Amino acid sequence: MSIDAPSTPDASIGSLPNPRIQDRHGPEPVAHGAAVQAVFNDVDRELSVYSAVHQLWYEVVGDRDQEPGIVAELDERDHEWLDAPTPGREWVVKLTSSRWKAGTGTGDDYSAYYKYDLTLRERDEDGDLYKTGRACSLRVLPQFADLNYKDGSDLTLQYGEGSLVRCSTTWADESEEVEGRMFDLLEAALDVDRGRLLADRDEDSRRIQKAEAHHRFDIGWKRQVVETLDRTRELIAYGGMSEIDAHQKRQREGYLEALVDADRWHLLGFDRTRFDIELKCYQAAGWAEIPREDPAHHPKLEASFAGVDGDGALPHVDEWDDVMSTLRTIVSSHLDWSGVGRDELVADDFQNGPGLPEYRYPHPTGRREQLRERFEAVSTEVYREALKANTQAVYDILTVVATESGASYDTLEERTGLARSTIRYHVSRLAEIGVCEKISNPVLVVFPSPAALESSKEILRRIYPDDQIEDMMERAEERRERREERDDPSSVGDGDQEESDDDLEDVDDAGDDDRGRSSEWAYFEDLSLKPHQLANALEKEYLDGDEVRVRTDRRSWIQ
């Protein structure tokens, strides 16, 4: 029998066609959450910023049971970024504290330092505090040479001695706005001179910690947007292979609809960055109970700066415009791919939705070609796997997954007659090359997309056109009988027994367990296997948990 496999794309399975870039115009995504940091080299001052906040806490609060303390009142007329408070309330700055990761001394003599938070709140006539959409808070941390962790290791001071201040806020379009709010709160709480702060600030320490851009859109388009994020996740994971960290999370309560977190967005045509970007579609908790007329009923699509890998430095504030441009482009492009236009945007108290200003952004095209190549590559691998020589094990596994539109290990074991460990081995290998995915708990084996499922069904029908369900049932029963014969000591020496490739790959009979199987065991030190290889085999389910033993009577910490 001869079967012609689909032609392999020009590029390898680990690459994507280069997308074209086309300038487009659309409503500009709104900046939302933002955070920047700075170190003030003020250790030689009479009081550093940190020491001044520490002293202020003792003067105003004095006891953690009495927190928070109010250390300042703000007049919105003195600050352009502040709106008028809710009628009957005023803007105040509260002060709280908590233990920090570093201190002085070691062992029983260790004494932790504290971190302090200055937070904007509304206060009513009764003294009750309220959180609002207009947020701003500072975290003040010590940067002193004599600080160490509890285990005695030194605290690394990346930007010298002094005080580290992190400012987190909302609805700031520029980094200068975030830094300006940092100074406003420090001046209000500490009565410190802005000129002194500018003189002490280490320029290299001015780093971006958080940046976000989003659109709120009509809930009727949520399914299309989530599907677009699913396709993006597939493409990034496919193009970047195992080098990236791309994942999707789903929560049943519906708050987080879909999420992609990766550092290979350039594979789709976006600017190459040295930091991760997270793109998510989400809604407010309890959105289903919120009336449709309320903006909170509708979801947001938000791209955010998600940190850097390893020991890489955070982006400098001078890179703010570049970071925001990339985030806005990703949001706009995904809404465009989803068919969401200006008329589908939803306004709220902080942004105008359909009335947002127009901007120009570089939009990657050729996404359909990328998707087609992705599915062609999967189809090629399905052919290769299903036509493996000397065995129909993989063909049977793929057939069950295709027929059931997803199958559990129990279903695969029952329908194929293969041992659980053999199934896990093949499924893990198929998942590594992108033919299928393992989702949920307990594991459900599925094809990576509806398109891949449909194409795989057709491929499997063409490979063995005369194969019927009765034929698979016969193969399953033969496999079970062969394993039973191997496990029966009385069958040894009964003559030549032909072993199939299914049998040779079946490691499920290696185990002297409560099911009465005989087996061979070896000490780990006598094996050529390395510790990390064993860990990897367990994690990827090449080995079952009942195939590894650990002696527990000598070590009390082993449970």
N, C-alpha and C positions, 0 to 999 in steps of 0.2 A: 504494500500500500504506500502510495506517495502523496504527501500533503505539502503543498506550497505554503510556507509561512509568510506572513505579511512582511513587506519590505521594511527593513530597519531604517529609521530616519537617518539623514546625512550625519547628524551629530550623534555622539555616544549617548547611552542611556542616562548619563549623569550631567547632561547639559541641556540648554534651552536655546531656541533661536533668538537672535538679538532683536529686541523690539525696536520699532521706530518711535521717534519722539515727535509729537505734534503740539504746537502751542494752541491752547484753548482758553476760553473765557468762562467764568462762572462766579457765583457768589462766594466771597472769601470766607473760609472756615474761621470760626471765632476762637481766639486764645482763651483758655480757661485757667486751669491750675498752673502755677509757676513757682519755682523755688531756686534761689541762688545762695551762695555762701561767700564769706570773706573772713580772712584772719586779720585781726588788728594786732600789730606787733607793739603792744603797749605795756609789756612787762616791767619796763623801767619807769612807768608813770606812778604817781602816788597811789592811784587806784586804777587797775586795769578795768576794762568793761566787765569782765567776769567778776572781779572782786567787788565792783560797785553794785552789781546785781545781787551778789551774795550778801552784801551788807544791807541792801535795801530789803531783802527778804526778812532778815532778822528784825529790822525796824518796823516793817508793816505786818508781817505774818508771825514769825517767831516760833510757831509750832505747826507741824504738818497737819495736825488735826483741825487747824483753823484755816486751811487753804480753801479757796483762793483768797489772795489779798488784792485789793484794788490799788494800783500804784499811779494811775493817771486818768484824767478825763480829757477827751478830745473834742474840739469844736470843728465840725465838718466844714465850716467856712474858712478854716485855716489850711485845709487839705483838699486839693482838687479831686483826689481819688475817692473821697468819702461822700456818699449821698446823705441826705437828711435821714436821721434815724426814724424808726417807727414812732408815730405820735405817742407821747407819754414816756418816751425812753431817751437815753443819752448814750453816746459812745464812751466806753471806758477800756482800760487795759488791765487785765488781771495777771497775777503772778503766781505760778505754781512751781514745784520742784519734784525731782525724783532721782534715785540713785543712778550714778553713771558707771560706765564699764571700767574706769581707771581711778586710782587713788594713790596713797602712799603707804609704805610699809609692806610687810609680807606676813603670811600665816595669821596667828592670833593678833598680831600688831597691825594688820591691814586696816586701813580706814578709807572708805570710798568717798570720792568727791561727788557733788551733786550737779545735775544739769538743771537749768532754769528756763521756763517758758513764759514769754510775755505774749498774751493773746488778746486780740480785739474782740469785744463783746458789746451787746446792747444791755443797758441796765434800766429797769423800771423804777417807779417810785418806792416800791417795797424792797428794793435791793436785789431782786431776782435777775439773773443773767440769762441772755438769749444768744444763741448762735444764729447767724444770718448767712445769706449767700455771698455777702461781701466779707470775705475772710482775710485775715492777716495775722501771722504769728511769728515770733522769733524764738529760736532755741540758742541759748548761750552756753558754751562749753569751755572748760579750761584747757590751755595749751602751755603747760609748765614743764620745765626740764626734769623735775624730780618725780613726775608722775609715772606710775607703772600699773600693770595689770595685777590681779590678785595672785597669779602664779609667779610674780616677780619679774616678768619680762617687761622691758621698757615700752612706753607709749611712743609711737613714731610721730614726730612733729614735722609734717610735710612742708609747712610754710613758716616755721620758726615759732618762737615763744610768744604768748599773748593770749588773745581771746578769739575763739571761733564762733561766728554768728551765722545762723542759717535762717533765712527769711522765706516763708511760704505764704502765698497769697493767691487770690483769684482775680480774674478779669483784668490782667495787665498785658498790654500788647507789646511792650518793649522791656528789655532788661533794665533800662534806666528807671522805669517805673517801679520795678521790684526793689531795686537798691534804694530808691528814694523813700519807699515805705519803710525799709529797714532803718534808715536814718531818722525818719519821723517818729517811730516808736521808741528808738533809743533816746532821742532828745526829750521826748515827752516823759519817759519813765525815769531817766537818770539826770536830766538837766545837763547833758554833756554837749560840748560845742561841736558842731558839724565840721568845722575846720580841723579840729583835732582828730576826729574820726578819719577824715580824708587823708591827713598827714600820716596816720598810723597804719592805714590799710595796705596790706601787701597786694600789689597789683596782680601777681601770678595766682593768688589764692581766690580770685573772683571767678567762681566756677558755677556752671548750670547744674542743678540737681534735679530739676523737674521742668517739663514744658509740655503743654497739651494744646491741641487744636481739634475742634469738633463742629458738627452740624447736628441739629435736632430735626428729625424728619417724621412724616406722617406714619403711623403704625401700620397702615395698609401696605407699606413697602418693606416691612421688616423681613419677610421671608426671602425676598429677592436679595436684600443686603446680606443676610446670613449666608445664603448660597454663594454669593460672590466672595465672601471671606473664606468659605470652605474651599473654593477653587484656588484662591490665592495661597492658602495653606498648602494645598497639594503641590502647586507649582514651586513654591519656595523649598519645600521639603524635597521635592524631586530634583530640582536644579542644584541645590546645595548638598544633597545626599546627607551623610551622617555628620557633616561639619557644623550644621546649624542646630539651634534649639528652637524648633517650631512646634507648636502644639495648639490644640483646640480644647477648650473646656466648656462643658455644658452643665448648668445647674438647673434642677427641676423647677425651682421656684421662679425661674424666668428672669432673674435679675441680670445675669451675664448670659447673653445669647450666644456669642461666639467671640473667640479671641485668637489672634495670631501674634506671637512674640518671636522675633527673629532678627538676625543681623545680616541678611542677604537680600534685602529689598532691591538691590541693584540688579538682581537677576530678572526682575520684571521691568527694568528700565528706569527706576528711580535713582536719585543720586547715591553714589557709594558713600557710606558713612562708617566711622569707627566706633559706633555705638549701636545698641539695640533699639528697635522701635516696636512698640506694641500698638496694635490696631484692634479695637474691640467695639462690638455693638452691645449696648446695655440699656436697661431701663431702671427707673426708680423702684425700690422695694415696695411691693403692694400696688403696683401700677394698675392691676386689673380692677381694683376697687376705686380708682381715681376716675372721675368723669372724663369722657373723651375731649370735652371742651378745655380741660386743664392741660397745659403744656407737659406737665409731669407724666401724663398718660403715655406720651410718645417717646420712642427710643432715641438714643444718640449714637452717632458713629464718631469715635474719638481715636486719634492717633497721638501717641505720647512718647517722649524720650524715656527709655527703659533701662538706662544705665550703660556701663561699659563692661567689657569682658576682662577678667583677670585683674591685673594691676594697672590697667590703662587709666590715664588721667581723664577726669570729667571735662567736657567742652568748656572753654573759656567763655565768659559773657560776651566777648567780642564776636563769638560765633552764633549769637542768638538768632540773628536774622536768617542765617543759613539753616539752622536747626528748624525754625518755625516754617521756613519755606518748604522744606522736605515734608514736614508733618502735614501742612496744608495740602500739598500736592497729592499725598497718599489718600487723604480723606476725599478730596474732590474727584480723583480718578476712580475710586471705588464706588462712589455714588453715581458717577457717570456710567460705569460698567453695570450698575444695578438699575439704570434707567430713572434714577431720582433726579428731578430737575428743580429749578428754583421754586416752582409752584407747590412742590411737595414738602418744602421746608416749613418748620413750625417755629414761630417766634415765642419768646418768653420774657421774663422781667429784665433779662440782661443782654438780649440780642434780638435783632429784628427779623430773623428768619428770611422770608421772601424779600424783605427790604434791605438785605445786606449789600454792601458795595461790591461792584464787579472787580475781579482781578484776573490777571493772565498767569497761567501755570503750564509747565511742560507735561503733556499727557502721553504716557506710553501707549502705543497701539500694537497690533499684532497679537493681542491676547488670545484670540481664537486659534491662531496658528500654534501658540504655545500649548494651549489645551489639547489640540489635536495631536501634536507630537507626544505629549505626555501619555495620551491614551493609546497611541500607536506603539509606543515603547512597552506599555503594559501588555498589549496584545501579543507582541513578539515574545515576551517572556512567558506568557501563558502557553504559547505554542511549544517553546523549548522545554518547559517543565512537564507539560502533559505528554510529550513524546519521549521522555527519558527511556533509555534502553533497558530491557529486561524487567521492567516493572510497570504496573499501572497504578501504583499506590498514589502518586501525585495526581494523576488524572482523576482517580476516584475522589480524592479530597476536594479538588477544584470543582468536580461535578456536583458534589453534595452542597458545597458553599454556593454555587451558582443556582442550583435547583431550589434551595431553601432561602435564597437571598440573604445568606448569613447563617452560620451553623455553630453550635457550641461543641466543645470537645466531646461531650457525651453523645451528641448526635453523630459526630464524625466517627466515633468509636463503634457505635451501633451499626451505622450504614456501611462502613468500609471494612469492618473486621480487623482493622489495624490496632496494634497496641497503643495505649495512650502516649507512651514516650515517643513512639515512631511518629504519631500525629503531631505532637508538640515540636519534634525536630523539624519536620517538613514545614509546618506553619511558621515557625520562627525564621526559617531560611527564606520562605516566600515573602514574609513581612520585610526582611532586610533588603530584598531586591525590589520591593514596591508592588508586588503582585497583589498582596492582600494586606489587611490591617487587623490588629487585635484590639477590640474595644470592650469597654464595660467590665464589670466583675459580677458573676463569673464571665470568663472570656467568651466573646462572640467573634468568630472569624468572618470577615466581610471583604468584599472587593472595595477598592479605595473610592469608588464613585459609581453612581447609577450608569454612567456611560461605559465604564470599565466592566460592570456587571453584564450589561446587555451584549457587549462585544465578546466577552468571555463565553457566554452561553452559546453564541453562534460558533465560536472557534471550537469549543468542546464537541458540539454536534457534528462539525465537519471532520474532526480527527477520527472518531469512531462512529460513522453514521449508522452502523447496524447494531451498535451496543444498546441493549435494553436494560431496564431496571432489574429484570431477572438475572441478567449476566453479572451485574454488580453484586447482587445478593449471593450468587454462587461464589464469586471471588471472596466475598466477606466470610462466608462459611468455611471455605477452604483455608483461609488464613487462621481462623480460630482453631480449626482442627489441627493444623500444623503446630501451633503453639502448644496445644494440649498434648500432642505427641512428644514434643521436645521436653515438656515438663514432667512426662511420665517416665520414671526410671526404668520401667519394664520394657520400654520401647527401644532402649539403647542396644545396638548390635543386631537389630532385626533386619538388617539388610541395608542396601544403599538407599538413602532418602535424599532426593533432589531438593536442594535449598534454592528458593527464589531470592531475588534481590530484596523483596519485602522482608524476608526472614533475616537476611544479613544485616539489615538496618534496624531490625527490631531489637532494642536493648531492654525491653520491658521484663525479660526473664532474668535479668541480673539483679537478684535480691533474695536474701534469706529472710522472709518476712512472715507476717501472720497469715499469709495466704498459702504457706507451705511450700514455697519455691526454694529450691537449692541454688546456691550461688557461690561465686568466688569473690573474696574480699582481699584488699591489700592495704598496708599502712601507707598513709599519704607520703611519708618520707621516702618510700621505696618507688614512688611513681615519678615519671618525668614531668608530670603536670605541675605547673607553677600555681601559686596561690591566686594570682589575678585571673588565671585561666579557669580555675575552678569556680571562682566567684562569677565570672562572666557566663559560664555554662549554666549555673543555677539561675542567674538573673534572666537569661534568654530562654530558659526552660529546655535546654538541651539535656539537662539532667533533672530528674524528679527529686523531690525532697526526700523520698524514701530510698534513694540511692546513695546517700551520704550520711555517714554516722559520725558523731562527735562524742568522745568520752567525757561524761559529766561528773563522775564521782571524785575527780582530783581537783576540780576547780569550782569553788562555790559560786563564782560570778557567772558561770555558764548555766543558764536556766533552760 
